[in-house]
Amino acid sequence: MDVIPRNDYGERCQFDAYCKMVLYHEAIDYLREMQRRWDRELSFSDLSQTEMDKLYTVDRYPSDRFIFSSHGYDLHIDNELVADAFAGLSSQEQSILILHEFVEKIVIYAATDPHSKVNRRQQVDIYYKCIGILEISKVFDTRHK
């Protein structure tokens, strides 16, 4: 049997052409991706000041705040001078200011029977800021036993 000599040169040329084709198409994909980014991305120097103002954030840590509590509400104060002034107030004044932060208005209606000492009822609506009306039905008995 005669051995047919292999043509290594032809296989190397095919492999070389295949590699060149792969690299060519990879370069095309890279250039398309770069063009897509160029079309979509914007330099910071091209932004207006109002657009730049939208891009920042402020870190807030619990240790940077002073917290005062009253009636189940917490008032967070960031400024140290304001917190010192608030701490100098009496407990009743602090409660009023804390409730002022959360309560928009309080509406007190006239009593149902103003002359009766037994069946007198009065309705109170409390409007909280950012929440709306919170309907809590509490009946307070003011009669002394």
Disulfide bonds with the S-S distance in Angstrom:
none
